[in-house]
């Protein structure tokens, strides 16, 4: 793919010849996603440059770290993406970037790349772009108008903790940019709902925003992250949040800091999904005394176990909203149960399983015509120590972060 950036006569420029050297941050990768059941798509994820003027304490691209630096220009990025698309390797694009000079110049390059794709090459597909906080208002507006989805890196849950890992950045500046994009997305959705025709260069319209947090690099608890996500999402326009478990990077000030458990990242995604898709409020999420989510049980099961008076539920009469509170029952299965009760005589767990219910998890929380479907309500994970206790684990350090392309 990188060879597609080469000029026909000159070959790869010097700023790209180190892209595959040891220690380099690979500027390209392809990720296959399944955004909905039965539909798969592949995104080309491009890091425009790993050069950065910021000195974030945890980041592999930090200014003082010695690594090969690369830089793709907008025209080169476009050639790479179109070449990959013509070969049938990808259908959409995700762009992120370091900040080698100042946010305004980086945003100019991002906008130029999108204008080439949307205008000159008439690409109307999915483009996800990381917006750079500190850009001009007009740049934020233009990028939002061109991209299918815009995301911002908050990194920490509040300004005080952000200063500890990213002294050059401002939580308030990021939140201002977030609010501006949020208003633009909301306005576009309102106009579409009122009948405004779709933009032919972006027929899918705005598909919502995302925001990213680094988990475990700061003292922020899971409760703080979830409360921040809920507050930022209150005005709408947010598709989902990204959580990246901290990994210590070699040759950074935080290389001796313990890595965050990957399971902690997973639990935060689950809790965020309860807020977005299941009707839970932030104060219903159950936490440990430390303020973090339990690792040995998922957030939905933790709520159910903490509210025994709400169970068991009767399958033949419980509402969709009540069924959504049962571990092992999702929105689709809950609706199928409600729709099927009129003409189906449910006989047991096997019938519920055919509707998509995870019966090994749900059975202990349900009755069917007064009969308990399962005697054991829940079994927690067993072990000699809690999942968060890295007993005997070797301290690993990494040359790159898994969160670079999120």
C-alpha positions as CSV (number, residue, x, y, z in Angstrom):
1,X,0.0,0.0,0.0
2,X,2.7,2.5,0.9
3,X,4.2,2.2,-2.7
4,X,0.9,3.8,-3.9
5,X,2.1,7.0,-2.3
6,X,5.1,7.1,-4.6
7,X,5.4,9.6,-7.4
8,X,5.7,7.9,-10.7
9,X,9.1,9.4,-11.4
10,X,10.7,10.0,-8.0
11,X,9.6,7.0,-6.0
12,X,9.0,7.2,-2.3
13,X,10.1,10.5,-0.8
14,X,12.6,10.4,2.2
15,X,9.9,11.2,4.7
16,X,8.2,7.8,3.9
17,X,11.2,5.5,3.5
18,X,11.4,4.7,7.2
19,X,7.8,3.5,7.5
20,X,8.7,-0.1,7.8
21,X,11.8,0.2,10.0
22,X,11.9,-1.4,13.4
23,X,10.3,0.9,16.0
24,X,8.3,2.8,13.4
25,X,4.6,3.3,13.9
26,X,3.1,1.6,10.8
27,X,1.0,4.4,9.1
28,X,-1.5,1.9,7.6
29,X,-3.6,-1.0,8.5
30,X,-6.9,-2.5,7.4
31,X,-9.7,-3.4,9.9
32,X,-12.7,-5.4,9.1
33,X,-15.8,-4.4,11.1
34,X,-19.4,-5.7,11.5
35,X,-21.4,-2.6,12.3
36,X,-24.6,-4.6,12.2
37,X,-25.6,-8.3,12.0
38,X,-24.9,-9.7,8.5
39,X,-23.0,-6.6,7.2
40,X,-19.2,-6.5,7.1
41,X,-17.0,-3.7,5.9
42,X,-13.3,-3.0,5.8
43,X,-11.7,0.4,6.7
44,X,-8.3,1.6,5.7
45,X,-6.9,3.2,8.8
46,X,-4.2,5.8,8.1
47,X,-1.9,7.7,10.4
48,X,-1.0,10.8,8.4
49,X,2.1,11.5,10.4
50,X,3.6,10.1,13.6
51,X,5.6,13.4,14.1
52,X,4.2,15.4,17.0
53,X,5.1,18.6,18.8
54,X,3.3,17.5,22.0
55,X,5.1,15.6,24.7
56,X,2.3,13.4,26.2
57,X,3.9,11.2,28.9
58,X,2.3,8.0,27.7
59,X,2.3,8.4,24.0
60,X,4.5,6.5,21.5
61,X,4.6,9.6,19.2
62,X,5.7,12.0,22.0
63,X,8.1,14.7,20.9
64,X,11.1,13.5,22.9
65,X,10.9,9.9,21.8
66,X,13.5,8.6,19.4
67,X,11.7,6.8,16.5
68,X,11.5,7.0,12.7
69,X,9.1,9.7,11.7
70,X,6.9,9.5,8.6
71,X,4.6,12.0,6.9
72,X,1.9,11.5,4.3
73,X,0.7,14.4,2.3
74,X,-3.0,14.7,1.5
75,X,-2.6,13.7,-2.2
76,X,-0.5,10.6,-1.2
77,X,-3.1,9.6,1.4
78,X,-5.8,9.8,-1.3
79,X,-3.8,7.8,-3.8
80,X,-3.3,5.0,-1.2
81,X,-6.9,4.9,-0.3
82,X,-8.2,4.9,-3.8
83,X,-5.7,2.2,-4.8
84,X,-6.8,0.0,-1.9
85,X,-10.4,0.6,-2.8
86,X,-9.9,-0.2,-6.5
87,X,-8.4,-3.6,-5.5
88,X,-11.4,-4.4,-3.4
89,X,-9.5,-4.4,-0.1
90,X,-11.4,-1.6,1.7
91,X,-14.7,0.3,1.4
92,X,-14.2,3.1,3.9
93,X,-11.5,5.3,5.5
94,X,-10.3,6.3,9.0
95,X,-7.8,9.1,9.3
96,X,-5.9,10.2,12.4
97,X,-2.7,12.2,12.8
98,X,0.0,13.4,15.1
99,X,0.4,17.2,15.5
100,X,3.8,18.1,14.1
101,X,3.3,21.9,14.2
102,X,0.0,23.4,15.2
103,X,-3.6,22.2,15.1
104,X,-4.6,24.7,12.3
105,X,-2.0,23.3,9.9
106,X,-2.9,19.7,10.6
107,X,-6.6,20.5,10.1
108,X,-5.8,22.1,6.7
109,X,-4.2,18.8,5.6
110,X,-7.1,16.8,6.8
111,X,-9.6,19.0,5.1
112,X,-7.6,19.0,1.9
113,X,-7.6,15.2,1.8
114,X,-11.4,15.0,2.3
115,X,-12.0,17.7,-0.3
116,X,-10.0,15.7,-2.8
117,X,-11.9,12.5,-2.0
118,X,-15.4,14.1,-1.9
119,X,-14.9,16.7,-4.7
120,X,-12.4,15.5,-7.3
121,X,-12.9,11.8,-6.9
122,X,-16.6,11.8,-6.0
123,X,-16.2,9.3,-3.1
124,X,-19.5,9.2,-1.2
125,X,-18.7,6.5,1.2
126,X,-17.7,6.3,4.9
127,X,-14.9,8.6,6.2
128,X,-14.1,8.8,9.9
129,X,-11.7,11.6,10.9
130,X,-10.0,12.5,14.2
131,X,-10.5,16.2,14.7
132,X,-7.7,18.1,16.3
133,X,-8.7,20.3,19.2
134,X,-7.5,23.9,18.9
135,X,-8.5,24.3,15.2
136,X,-10.4,27.3,13.9
137,X,-14.2,27.3,14.1
138,X,-14.4,27.4,10.3
139,X,-12.2,24.4,10.0
140,X,-14.3,22.4,12.5
141,X,-17.4,23.3,10.5
142,X,-15.8,22.3,7.2
143,X,-14.4,19.0,8.5
144,X,-17.7,18.0,10.0
145,X,-19.5,18.8,6.7
146,X,-17.1,16.5,4.8
147,X,-16.7,13.6,7.2
148,X,-19.2,10.8,7.9
149,X,-18.1,10.6,11.5
150,X,-15.8,12.9,13.6
151,X,-14.1,11.8,16.8
152,X,-12.1,13.6,19.5
153,X,-9.5,12.3,22.0
154,X,-10.3,13.4,25.5
155,X,-7.8,10.9,26.9
156,X,-8.7,11.6,30.5
157,X,-12.0,12.1,32.3
158,X,-11.2,15.7,33.5
159,X,-8.8,18.5,33.1
160,X,-6.8,17.8,36.3
161,X,-5.9,14.3,35.3
162,X,-5.2,15.2,31.7
163,X,-2.6,17.7,32.8
164,X,-0.7,14.8,34.5
165,X,-0.2,12.9,31.3
166,X,-0.5,15.5,28.6
167,X,0.8,18.9,29.9
168,X,0.5,20.5,26.4
169,X,-3.2,19.8,26.1
170,X,-6.4,21.4,27.5
171,X,-9.5,19.4,28.4
172,X,-11.6,22.6,28.0
173,X,-10.3,23.2,24.5
174,X,-11.2,19.6,23.5
175,X,-14.7,20.0,25.1
176,X,-15.3,23.3,23.2
177,X,-14.5,21.5,19.9
178,X,-16.7,18.6,20.9
179,X,-19.6,20.9,21.7
180,X,-19.2,22.6,18.3
181,X,-19.3,19.4,16.4
182,X,-22.2,18.2,18.5
183,X,-24.3,21.2,17.6
184,X,-23.4,20.8,13.9
185,X,-24.4,17.1,13.9
186,X,-27.6,17.9,15.7
187,X,-28.5,20.7,13.2
188,X,-27.8,18.5,10.2
189,X,-30.0,15.7,11.6
190,X,-32.8,18.1,12.3
191,X,-32.6,19.4,8.7
192,X,-32.6,15.9,7.3
193,X,-35.6,15.0,9.5
194,X,-37.4,18.1,8.1
195,X,-36.9,16.9,4.6
196,X,-33.7,18.5,3.4
197,X,-32.2,16.4,0.5
198,X,-29.1,14.4,1.3
199,X,-25.7,15.8,0.1
200,X,-24.8,13.7,-2.9
201,X,-21.1,13.8,-1.8
202,X,-22.1,12.5,1.6
203,X,-25.4,10.6,1.1
204,X,-25.1,8.9,4.5
205,X,-25.1,12.2,6.3
206,X,-23.6,12.6,9.8
207,X,-23.4,9.2,11.5
208,X,-22.6,10.6,15.0
209,X,-19.5,11.4,17.0
210,X,-17.1,9.3,19.0
211,X,-14.8,10.2,21.9
212,X,-11.7,8.4,23.2
213,X,-10.4,7.9,26.7
214,X,-7.2,6.2,27.9
215,X,-8.0,3.9,30.8
216,X,-5.4,3.4,33.6
217,X,-3.0,6.1,32.6
218,X,-4.5,8.5,35.1
219,X,-6.2,8.0,38.6
220,X,-9.6,8.4,37.0
221,X,-12.0,5.8,38.1
222,X,-14.5,4.0,35.9
223,X,-17.3,5.9,37.7
224,X,-15.6,9.2,36.6
225,X,-15.3,8.0,33.0
226,X,-18.9,6.9,32.8
227,X,-20.2,10.1,34.4
228,X,-18.1,12.2,31.9
229,X,-19.4,10.1,29.0
230,X,-23.0,10.6,30.2
231,X,-22.5,14.3,30.6
232,X,-21.0,14.8,27.2
233,X,-23.6,12.6,25.5
234,X,-26.6,14.4,27.1
235,X,-27.1,16.8,24.2
236,X,-27.1,14.0,21.6
237,X,-25.0,13.4,18.5
238,X,-22.8,10.8,20.1
239,X,-22.6,7.4,18.4
240,X,-20.4,5.7,21.1
241,X,-17.3,6.1,23.2
242,X,-13.9,4.4,22.8
243,X,-11.9,3.2,25.8
244,X,-8.2,2.2,25.3
245,X,-6.6,0.2,28.1
246,X,-3.2,1.9,29.0
247,X,-0.1,0.1,27.8
248,X,3.3,1.2,28.9
249,X,5.4,2.3,26.0
250,X,9.2,1.9,26.0
251,X,11.3,5.1,26.2
252,X,8.4,7.2,27.7
253,X,8.1,8.6,31.2
254,X,5.3,6.1,32.0
255,X,7.1,2.9,30.8
256,X,7.2,1.6,34.4
257,X,3.5,2.2,35.0
258,X,1.4,-1.0,35.2
259,X,-0.8,-1.8,32.2
260,X,-4.5,-1.5,32.7
261,X,-6.4,-4.9,32.5
262,X,-7.9,-5.4,29.0
263,X,-11.0,-6.6,30.9
264,X,-11.4,-3.2,32.5
265,X,-11.6,-1.7,29.0
266,X,-14.2,-4.3,28.1
267,X,-16.4,-3.6,31.1
268,X,-16.4,0.2,30.3
269,X,-17.7,-0.6,26.8
270,X,-20.4,-2.8,28.3
271,X,-21.4,0.0,30.8
272,X,-21.5,2.6,28.0
273,X,-23.7,0.3,25.9
274,X,-26.1,0.0,28.8
275,X,-26.5,3.8,28.9
276,X,-26.9,4.0,25.1
277,X,-29.0,1.0,24.2
278,X,-30.7,-0.4,27.3
279,X,-32.1,2.6,29.1
280,X,-29.9,2.6,32.2
281,X,-29.1,5.8,33.9
282,X,-25.5,6.6,35.2
283,X,-26.5,6.2,38.8
284,X,-27.8,2.6,38.1
285,X,-24.3,1.4,37.2
286,X,-22.8,-0.7,40.0
287,X,-19.2,-0.1,41.1
288,X,-16.8,-1.5,43.5
289,X,-15.8,0.6,46.6
290,X,-12.8,1.8,44.5
291,X,-15.1,3.4,42.0
292,X,-14.2,0.9,39.3
293,X,-16.5,-1.6,37.7
294,X,-16.3,-5.2,38.9
295,X,-14.2,-7.3,36.6
296,X,-15.5,-10.7,37.6
297,X,-19.1,-9.9,36.5
298,X,-20.4,-7.7,33.7
299,X,-22.2,-4.4,34.5
300,X,-25.7,-5.7,33.6
301,X,-25.4,-8.8,35.8
302,X,-23.9,-6.7,38.6
303,X,-27.0,-4.5,38.5
304,X,-29.3,-7.5,38.5
305,X,-27.5,-9.1,41.4
306,X,-27.7,-5.8,43.3
307,X,-31.5,-5.6,42.8
308,X,-32.8,-9.0,43.7
309,X,-36.3,-7.6,44.5
310,X,-36.8,-7.0,40.7
311,X,-36.5,-10.7,39.9
312,X,-37.6,-13.2,38.8
313,X,-39.5,-11.9,35.9
314,X,-42.4,-13.7,34.3
315,X,-41.8,-14.4,30.6
316,X,-45.4,-14.3,29.7
317,X,-46.1,-10.8,31.1
318,X,-42.9,-8.8,31.6
319,X,-42.6,-5.7,29.5
320,X,-39.9,-5.2,26.9
321,X,-38.2,-2.7,29.2
322,X,-38.2,-5.2,32.1
323,X,-36.9,-8.0,29.9
324,X,-34.0,-5.7,28.8
325,X,-32.8,-5.7,32.4
326,X,-32.3,-9.5,32.4
327,X,-28.7,-10.7,31.8
328,X,-28.6,-12.6,28.6
329,X,-31.5,-10.8,26.9
330,X,-30.7,-8.0,24.4
331,X,-33.0,-5.6,22.5
332,X,-33.7,-8.0,19.6
333,X,-34.5,-11.0,21.9
334,X,-36.7,-8.9,24.2
335,X,-38.8,-7.7,21.3
336,X,-39.1,-11.2,19.9
337,X,-40.4,-12.4,23.2
338,X,-43.0,-9.6,23.4
339,X,-44.0,-10.1,19.8
340,X,-44.2,-13.9,20.0
341,X,-46.3,-14.2,23.2
342,X,-49.6,-13.6,21.3
343,X,-49.3,-16.7,19.1
344,X,-46.5,-18.8,20.7
345,X,-46.7,-21.1,23.7
346,X,-43.2,-20.9,25.2
347,X,-42.4,-24.2,26.9
348,X,-38.9,-23.6,28.3
349,X,-35.4,-22.4,27.8
350,X,-35.0,-24.1,24.4
351,X,-37.8,-22.0,23.0
352,X,-36.2,-18.8,24.4
353,X,-32.8,-19.8,23.1
354,X,-34.3,-19.9,19.5
355,X,-35.3,-16.2,20.0
356,X,-31.7,-15.2,20.8
357,X,-31.8,-15.4,24.6
358,X,-28.5,-16.5,26.3
359,X,-30.4,-19.0,28.5
360,X,-27.4,-20.0,30.7
361,X,-27.3,-16.4,31.9
362,X,-31.0,-15.5,31.8
363,X,-32.6,-18.6,33.1
364,X,-32.1,-17.9,36.8
365,X,-33.8,-14.5,36.5
366,X,-37.0,-15.8,34.8
367,X,-40.1,-17.7,35.5
368,X,-42.5,-19.3,32.9
369,X,-46.1,-19.4,34.1
370,X,-44.8,-19.3,37.7
371,X,-42.1,-22.0,37.3
372,X,-38.5,-21.1,37.8
373,X,-36.6,-21.8,34.6
374,X,-33.2,-22.3,36.4
375,X,-32.4,-22.8,40.0
376,X,-28.9,-21.3,40.0
377,X,-29.4,-17.6,39.3
378,X,-25.8,-16.7,38.5
379,X,-22.3,-18.1,38.7
380,X,-19.4,-15.7,39.0
381,X,-16.0,-16.4,37.5
382,X,-13.9,-18.6,39.8
383,X,-10.2,-18.3,40.5
384,X,-7.6,-18.0,43.2
385,X,-7.4,-14.2,42.8
386,X,-9.5,-11.4,41.3
387,X,-9.0,-10.6,37.6
388,X,-7.6,-7.2,38.5
389,X,-4.8,-8.8,40.5
390,X,-1.9,-9.4,38.1
391,X,-0.3,-12.0,40.4
392,X,3.0,-13.2,39.0
393,X,2.5,-11.2,35.7
394,X,5.6,-10.0,33.9
395,X,5.6,-6.2,33.3
396,X,5.4,-5.8,29.6
397,X,6.2,-2.7,27.6
398,X,5.2,-1.9,24.1
399,X,6.7,0.0,21.2
400,X,3.2,1.1,19.9
401,X,-0.2,1.5,21.5
402,X,-3.2,-0.5,20.5
403,X,-5.2,2.7,20.8
404,X,-3.4,4.5,18.0
405,X,-6.1,3.8,15.4
406,X,-9.2,4.2,17.6
